[in-house]
Amino acid sequence: MSGDSGGHDGGRAFIGSFTSSGGLGIIAAAVDARTGALTARGVTDAVADPSYLALSPDGTVLYAVSETDEGAVAAFRPQDTAAGSAAPSPLGDPVLVCGSGPTHLTFAAGRLLTANYGSGSLSVLPVAADGRPRAVTGVLQNQGTGPHPDRQRGPHAHQVVAAPGGRWILSPDLGTDTVRICSLDTMAGELIPHGSTALRPGTGPRHLAFHPAGGHVYVLGELEPVLTVCRWDEAYGVLEPVGESAVLPGGEAGAEGAAGGSYPSEVVVAPDGRFLWVANRGHDSIAVLALDPTYEKPELVTTVPCGGHWPRDLVLDPTGRRLYAANERSGNVTWFDIDPVTGVPVLAGALAAPAASCVIFG
């Protein structure tokens, strides 16, 4: 299996990685429209540890967190992956996020929002007309602890997501077993606390995903291989847990390590709402769960090998027909064709990408 695209241009992808662990930085890749294969076209190491990436809504600016103790956001101008070197070019200097270890970022209402794992905070950065991030205008600090003696001594915001309606911002906090709900004051450039949903202690919520119908959210635990199903009320900004589902065989709720030291990393929901997939680090698998008509009882169908070691990220391509896994410790990105009937991914190829941490398309 290789990353040769065969010349069928299907757009572009960007791969983030940990430069402190041998990663190349940000890899720009061409996508084969026919096979989904990735071919590296250029790379930049202009920022340290660009572990998570996001594109501006119009696709003209690429943003990366710098997951360092200092914590920063960097902007890049993407290049055409179809011709010559496509290394993204830096757009100004990185901007500090006033938080440590940013692991995730999103674009909402003309602002960049970062989730800062180390400091357990969320930051708001305005964006200039040319796309450059500007100095932080607001930092929302979380508080609390959890029962895990090492991982939950304090708050650890791991993701920040804008709800589909655009009114609310949700952030799972691994350290406090909560999902924070905020609104964004665009005039002041600050996040306004609205509520906090408590999940079962010790699950360590890492990432969440909305069902395409909008009324349900699936919150993935990192410290236990469990998915918490929640109802979502967009009108009032209320998240209500209604059940849990295992994401590994024998991985029911229990002590950390109950599934052999697996640490789930990402959850993805199918565009048609019939399936969802979970990446399991340690177990090195992709779990397939089928959704019932209520969307509230995901059932584990099977797991398949991820094609590498330590899948940190999992993402669908724009067509919704393929899954891509960023396997951090094996240093590759693998892609899978999804069986439209069963939802089971079938390994189709791989691209070398040292210390890979995320993949985005656009």
C-alpha positions in Angstrom: 0.0 0.0 0.0 1.4 3.4 -0.9 0.5 7.1 -1.0 0.6 7.3 -4.9 -2.5 9.1 -5.9 -2.4 8.1 -9.6 -3.3 11.6 -10.8 -7.0 11.7 -10.0 -7.2 15.0 -8.2 -9.8 14.9 -5.4 -8.8 17.9 -3.3 -6.4 18.3 -0.5 -5.7 17.2 3.0 -3.4 18.4 5.8 -1.7 16.2 8.4 -0.6 17.6 11.8 2.2 16.0 13.8 4.4 16.3 16.9 7.7 17.7 15.9 9.0 17.0 19.4 8.5 13.3 18.6 10.1 13.3 15.1 7.1 14.6 13.2 7.6 16.8 10.1 5.2 19.5 11.2 2.3 20.1 8.8 2.1 17.8 5.7 0.0 19.0 2.7 -1.3 16.1 0.6 -3.2 15.6 -2.6 -6.2 13.3 -2.4 -7.0 10.9 -5.2 -10.7 11.2 -6.0 -11.0 7.6 -7.1 -9.2 5.8 -4.4 -8.9 8.2 -1.5 -5.1 7.8 -1.5 -3.0 10.6 0.0 0.2 11.8 -1.7 2.5 14.2 0.2 3.1 17.4 -1.7 4.8 19.7 0.8 5.7 20.2 4.4 6.4 23.0 6.9 7.9 22.8 10.3 7.5 26.5 11.0 5.6 25.9 14.2 6.4 23.4 17.0 4.0 20.5 17.6 1.1 21.4 15.3 -1.0 18.7 16.8 -4.4 19.9 15.6 -5.5 21.8 12.5 -8.5 23.7 11.3 -9.4 25.7 8.1 -11.1 29.0 7.9 -14.7 28.7 6.6 -13.6 29.8 3.1 -10.6 27.5 3.1 -8.1 30.2 2.5 -6.3 30.0 5.9 -5.0 27.0 7.7 -4.7 27.2 11.5 -2.6 25.1 13.8 -2.3 24.9 17.6 1.3 24.7 18.9 0.8 22.1 21.7 3.6 23.3 23.9 3.8 24.5 27.5 3.8 28.1 26.2 0.8 27.4 23.9 0.2 29.2 20.6 -1.8 29.4 17.4 -0.2 29.8 14.0 -1.8 30.6 10.6 -0.7 29.4 7.2 -1.7 30.1 3.6 -2.4 26.7 1.9 -1.0 26.1 -1.6 -2.4 24.2 -4.6 -1.6 20.6 -4.0 -1.9 19.8 -7.7 1.2 21.7 -8.8 4.8 21.7 -7.5 5.6 22.1 -3.8 2.4 22.7 -1.7 4.0 23.5 1.6 1.7 25.9 3.5 3.4 29.3 3.9 3.4 31.0 7.4 1.0 33.9 7.7 2.7 36.0 10.4 4.1 34.9 13.7 2.4 32.5 16.1 0.2 34.1 18.7 0.1 33.0 22.3 -3.1 31.5 23.6 -2.5 32.4 27.3 -2.9 28.8 28.2 -0.6 25.7 28.1 -0.8 22.7 25.9 -3.6 23.6 23.4 -4.9 20.4 21.9 -7.8 21.6 19.8 -9.2 24.6 18.0 -12.2 25.7 16.0 -13.5 28.7 14.1 -16.7 30.2 15.4 -18.4 33.5 14.6 -15.2 35.0 13.2 -13.1 33.9 16.2 -10.6 31.2 16.9 -11.3 29.2 20.0 -8.7 26.9 21.6 -9.0 24.1 24.2 -5.9 24.2 26.4 -5.3 20.9 28.0 -2.5 21.8 30.3 -4.1 24.8 31.9 -7.7 23.5 31.6 -8.9 26.7 29.9 -10.5 27.9 26.7 -9.1 30.9 24.8 -10.7 33.3 22.3 -8.6 35.0 19.6 -10.0 37.5 17.1 -9.0 37.1 13.4 -7.8 39.9 11.2 -9.2 40.6 7.7 -6.3 38.6 6.1 -6.9 35.7 8.5 -4.1 36.2 10.9 -4.9 35.5 14.6 -4.7 38.4 16.9 -4.0 38.7 20.7 -6.3 36.7 23.0 -9.4 38.7 24.2 -10.8 36.2 26.6 -9.7 33.1 28.7 -12.3 31.0 30.4 -10.7 28.9 33.2 -12.3 25.7 34.3 -12.1 24.3 37.9 -12.4 20.9 39.5 -10.9 17.5 39.8 -11.8 13.8 39.2 -11.1 10.5 40.9 -8.1 9.4 38.7 -5.0 10.0 40.8 -2.7 11.1 37.9 -4.9 12.3 35.1 -7.6 14.2 37.0 -5.8 16.4 39.5 -7.1 19.5 37.8 -9.1 20.6 34.7 -8.0 19.5 31.2 -10.1 21.0 28.4 -9.5 18.7 25.5 -11.8 19.9 22.7 -13.9 23.0 21.8 -16.8 22.6 19.4 -19.5 25.0 18.1 -23.0 23.4 18.2 -24.7 23.2 14.8 -27.1 26.0 15.6 -24.2 28.3 16.2 -25.4 29.7 19.5 -23.5 27.5 21.9 -19.9 26.3 22.4 -19.3 22.9 24.0 -16.0 21.6 25.6 -15.3 18.2 27.1 -13.0 18.5 30.2 -11.1 15.2 30.8 -9.9 16.3 34.2 -13.3 17.1 35.7 -15.6 14.6 34.0 -17.7 17.4 32.6 -18.8 19.1 29.4 -18.9 22.9 29.6 -21.5 24.8 27.7 -20.8 28.5 26.9 -21.9 31.3 24.6 -19.6 33.6 22.7 -19.9 37.3 23.3 -18.5 38.6 20.0 -18.5 42.2 21.1 -16.3 41.6 24.1 -14.5 38.6 22.5 -15.2 36.4 25.6 -16.8 33.1 26.4 -19.7 33.4 28.8 -20.4 30.3 31.0 -23.9 28.9 30.6 -23.8 25.4 32.1 -21.8 22.3 32.9 -23.0 18.7 32.4 -21.5 16.1 34.8 -20.6 12.7 33.4 -19.9 9.6 35.4 -16.8 10.2 37.4 -13.6 8.7 36.0 -14.7 8.4 32.4 -12.4 11.3 31.4 -14.4 12.9 28.5 -12.0 13.7 25.6 -14.0 14.4 22.5 -17.7 14.7 21.4 -19.6 14.6 18.1 -23.2 15.7 17.2 -25.6 13.5 15.5 -26.5 15.0 12.1 -30.2 15.3 13.2 -29.0 17.7 15.9 -30.7 16.4 19.0 -28.0 14.1 20.3 -24.4 14.3 21.3 -21.9 11.4 21.8 -19.2 12.1 24.3 -16.2 9.7 24.2 -14.3 8.8 27.4 -10.5 8.5 27.3 -10.0 7.0 30.7 -12.7 4.4 30.1 -13.6 2.9 26.8 -17.2 4.2 27.0 -19.4 6.5 24.9 -21.9 8.6 26.8 -25.1 9.4 24.9 -26.7 12.8 25.6 -29.8 14.6 24.5 -29.1 18.1 23.3 -31.6 20.9 23.6 -30.4 23.7 21.3 -33.0 26.2 22.4 -31.9 26.1 26.0 -28.3 24.9 25.7 -28.9 21.8 27.9 -27.0 18.6 27.6 -28.6 15.6 29.3 -26.8 12.2 29.6 -29.2 9.3 28.9 -27.0 6.2 28.6 -23.6 4.7 28.0 -22.3 2.3 25.3 -19.0 0.2 25.3 -16.6 0.9 22.4 -14.7 -2.3 22.9 -15.6 -5.9 23.4 -15.6 -6.4 27.2 -15.0 -2.7 27.6 -18.0 -1.9 29.8 -17.8 0.8 32.5 -15.1 -0.1 35.0 -11.7 0.8 36.2 -9.2 2.3 33.7 -7.5 -0.4 31.8 -10.5 -2.7 31.9 -10.1 -3.1 28.1 -6.4 -3.9 28.2 -5.1 -0.3 28.5 -7.1 1.2 25.7 -7.5 5.0 25.6 -10.2 6.1 23.0 -9.3 9.2 21.2 -12.0 10.3 18.6 -15.7 9.7 17.7 -17.1 10.3 14.2 -20.8 10.0 13.2 -21.9 9.0 9.7 -23.5 11.8 7.6 -26.7 9.6 7.4 -26.7 9.0 11.1 -26.8 5.2 10.9 -23.3 4.5 12.3 -20.5 6.0 14.4 -16.9 5.0 14.6 -14.4 5.3 17.5 -10.6 5.2 17.4 -9.1 3.2 20.2 -5.4 3.8 21.1 -3.7 0.8 22.7 -6.2 -1.6 21.3 -5.2 0.0 18.0 -8.6 -0.4 16.5 -11.6 1.3 15.0 -14.9 0.4 16.6 -18.1 0.3 14.6 -21.3 1.1 16.4 -24.8 1.0 14.8 -27.4 3.5 15.9 -31.0 2.6 16.6 -33.9 4.8 15.4 -33.9 6.7 18.6 -30.1 7.5 18.2 -29.8 6.7 21.9 -28.5 3.1 22.0 -25.3 2.7 20.0 -24.5 -1.0 19.7 -21.0 -2.2 19.2 -20.9 -4.2 15.9 -17.2 -5.0 15.6 -13.7 -3.6 15.7 -11.1 -3.6 12.9 -7.4 -3.0 13.2 -6.5 0.7 12.6 -3.5 -0.2 10.3 -1.0 1.2 12.8 -0.3 2.0 16.4 -1.9 4.6 18.6 -4.7 6.1 16.4 -4.9 9.7 17.8 -7.4 11.0 15.3 -10.1 9.7 13.0 -12.0 11.6 10.4 -14.3 11.2 7.4 -13.4 12.5 4.0 -15.8 15.1 2.5 -17.7 12.3 0.6 -18.5 10.5 3.9 -17.4 7.2 2.2 -13.9 6.9 3.7 -12.3 7.0 7.1 -8.7 8.3 7.8 -6.8 7.4 10.9 -3.7 9.3 12.1 -1.6 6.7 13.9 0.8 8.6 16.1 3.3 6.0 17.3 3.5 4.0 14.0 3.9 7.2 12.1 1.4 6.7 9.4 -2.1 7.8 8.1 -4.3 5.0 7.0 -7.5 5.2 5.0 -10.5 2.9 4.8 -13.4 2.3 2.4 -16.6 2.1 4.4 -19.1 -0.7 3.5 -22.3 1.3 3.0 -24.5 -1.6 4.3 -22.5 -2.7 7.4 -20.5 0.4 8.2 -17.4 -1.7 8.5 -14.2 0.1 7.4 -11.9 -1.9 5.0 -8.2 -0.9 4.9 -7.3 0.6 1.5 -3.9 2.4 1.9 -1.4 4.2 4.0 1.0 7.1 3.9 4.1 7.6 6.1 3.6 10.5 8.5 5.9 10.4 11.5 4.2 11.2 14.8 0.9 11.9 13.0 -1.8 13.6 15.2 -4.6 14.7 13.0 -6.0 14.9 9.5 -8.3 17.5 8.0 -9.7 18.1 4.5 -10.5 21.2 2.5 
